[in-house]
Amino acid sequence: MPLFERIGPDSAERRMRLQVDHSATLFGAGRGTLHFENFHSIRIVLEYFLKISGLAGLARKSCCDYRVEQVETALADLPEAFDGYRIVQLSDLHTDALIDGGDGIISALAGLEYDLAVITGDYRFETNNDYQPCLTALAPIAKQLQEAPDGCFGILGNHDFLEFVPTLERMGIRMLLNERVIIKRVDASLTLAGVDDPHFYGAHDLLRAVGTEAKKGCTILLAHSPEIISEADSVGVAFYLCGHTHGGQICLPGGLPIIANANCSYRYLTGAWKFNSMPGYTSRGTGFSTAAVRCFCPPEITLHTLKRT
């Protein structure tokens, strides 16, 4: 099926209009109005500050200090056949900038057992220019994720173009463009839905992704950012997985984010949270953005285990 039909005509038009202007603009149409990554002066100031403070080496080294976060989440409507189901989540890989070329990620994944793999957007470091290097760097990571018995699924982030999709799917990453798939266990089922980027492009279509029957089953939603939590709760999403924020990337001791690159409350910027009765998780990200620095905020690979209540 053509990409425009999969994502939906309105969302496709919105995204492509912004992509055409992308290399010349800083302004988006989603929940985030600016592309801070395109302010190269921020990178220069940040790297200079870390250098004079003596933290530059440690902050760069931290970018490869991958932590496997094991998270158990109870879901009221989870079918019994999926009790103990394991989902590995990568997010914000920005693969063309990874200092170790992704070797640390592959090594960490090789030591894990999981049923399903998901990537919650942002494959490229920059937000414009040539995107082939990020796809080339992603290939060995994607190959490792093929170990998942139920496959690997992904969504697009604010750094990504729609044109990525054919190559990503040839790598074995089934992209969800305001779409959903049904995962079967004998006579039980779990729905995995994914929306297009709500942060910069505003091309998400929740109803198209989850359908009208979400409240009657168990739907896990992949969204790039935590900025559409209330809408997801209102349509019956059971579990919300996202990234985008990098957990702040540069934090105060204890992991408190200094900057929130998302239009939402600080309580949703990193780790596990709950909105009304809907649980969710915001990854700190597996890569880094803007500059090769992380302070009190190591990159993560998340292993989610679903449990029945």
Steps between C-alpha positions, in 0.01 A plus 500: 500500500642848412637697795248783457213255536655339806562820692177667384463781244471787750799387706706431187428847359587663830828309534614545139426871502728539801767268357522715186569805715698310761852591395410868503285527810520456875127505552270199518126443516473260793523537877858624476530823302877506459770260387765579763731251328536743211647771723864406451605781735348299787738214425801734498404666830425166663828339398695810608333505843574132559860547389574786739319319781715191451196279437535457123682165512265347755191632319620348172590167661153481654348485150617137479402403854192307387271394784246223466195617694270213596146627553197298606159646414160369611218528247141435605383376159805295410395153376629214712699363206712819502578496871879538515523629140830685443552804278842652440488872420765711328442868441678802354786296360642780278714221357722709272648671809552198729854518635549123507318439173225315685722216629398559861131486411541176307697346787233598755220365282681170451471432872124555517198281432186669370187423301465828312729790406390861450680819399323823594646731237798723413747298296695799368724743693430810292151603396589564137769427239609150391326224692673197347776486767247449779332216314834334426598524869163361607527180293704287748277608790190411298652160422546432871137597570383230261552261792158608629250217429214743437711735292627857518276805458577870480359847459640824357628783718556870445846436347364254245363526148224289352749387236679294767217249514576272199862451612402447864247236398753324278715474817214320671360792700126510432406867521168606648379813322182578694442123480460196723578131496352209696735267686352156563554245775271201426151654532617819679615824338690817579483814285813700420428844353734774386449865407708736292698774675281730713784730608624681188284371218170466684419216258365258759149358454408312816159378392638369173776322692308342787157462341166541672514176700812576708305526826380141456845345477861563598681752279864601538579831330834608356526880480822694453437748781290513820299795370175321411453307823155638583370426150638146516328443833170626362498250211573200721876441471615252767876575496687796347865469390699802383834679501614828342596679823831313555407532868644850470838358387678754720361473851572607854626233742220252555389519136289817524464640145615859450318544168174338393489474123132408507177683565392297803540480876841410640353186657472345151853584381675183609430154634172341608192712562122475512232724352167423665501120477722482188864406570777618275874519462729769356843371399812707571605406149764260375703758309552873544410820320647848441841403643680186620436568866295343779512611863330303779281348229649184345352357178258213542366182348169417664367151562130520580325201657119505489307351789132437564345674799 
